[in-house]
Amino acid sequence: MTTNTDNPYLNALAGLEIKDPVKAFFEWCIERENIRSKREAGEPLPWTKDPVFQKGRFLNVFREDDKGTKAVLRFAEATKESVPDLIYALFFARWCNQYSTLTILNANILKTPHDLRHALLELVPQPWDSEVYPVVPIQWEGRTYNRLEACVDLFPECLDFLEDCIRSAHGNVMEANNRINARFQMSNDFPIFMALVDLALLRADLIRPESPVPTGIGAAPFLDLLQQHLKCRSHQEAADRMIELQPVYWPEARRQFMPIDIEYLSCECRKYFSYVNGTKRFEGKNMFIPSSTKPANED
């Protein structure tokens, strides 16, 4: 994960006064979850009176409700009894990260590289992969693997390595991530991290859901506010404190937050308050467009 060095979001909240960021965090969660519930119930627009929520695109409060994560978990579900197969399915899914591709394909195709390559290049809607986050080349035994080559050629060959890194990390997602990228040498290791936190949703015996997580650059500005407000020594300590405070601020929540939830929801809160602060604009992919007026493969 990336540090604050050269963080384009570093000053996103500069000059904006948020008197109680803890309260603001949970108010964001409650309103976003209400929007999701109304949308899924088929209620008519608008689902909120909040102008920022009306205009901007945001992830759901719980990762497992997001369209992309649902597609990843559906794709990998059938493989979860076999650790190597599950690891391959999740790493492929996060390197692909394209809802339409993952919806069309079955994980069994991973067993036949020739068919997988053909399907990705010829059978599924193009592009077969998503650019929501960068997927940079992997270095492995003196060779550079691009995105397609990693999915088709590399992952089947290094499953023993990946499983060993995961098991030797004893459930710690940061340790597993670092062990893997020590060999992969990716300049941005976010896809590794995403595959590992997905693994925690399907096999908690391999990656603990309560594992501490690193801070991404998008979450850092709001986590800074939480850390300062709560008088904590680190972002991880602030996340632990937020988990403790959840029953106070949101006792009706359907499940307990984990550190990954606090990290990525802090990113969403940073996004929300960036709109409020005028450092982010409602334009392009940032704008919310109702499903009836956009292509079916868009979230």
Buried (B, 14 or more C-beta within 10 A) or exposed (E): BBEEEEBEBBEBBEEBEBEEBBEBBBBBBBBBBBBBEBBEEEEEEEBBEBEBBBBBBBBBBBBEBBBBBBBBBEBBEBBBEEBBBBBBBBBBBBBBBBBBBBBBBEBEBBEEBEBBBEBBEEBBEEEBBBEEEEBBBBBBEEEEBEBBBBBBBBBBEBBEBBBEBBEEBEBBBBBBBBBBBEBBEBEBBBBBBBBBBBBBBBBEEBBBBBBBBBBBBBBBBBBBBBBEBBEBEEBBBBBBBBBEBBEEBBEEBEEEBBBBBBBBBBBBBBBBBBBEBEBBEBEEEBEBEEEEEEEEEEB
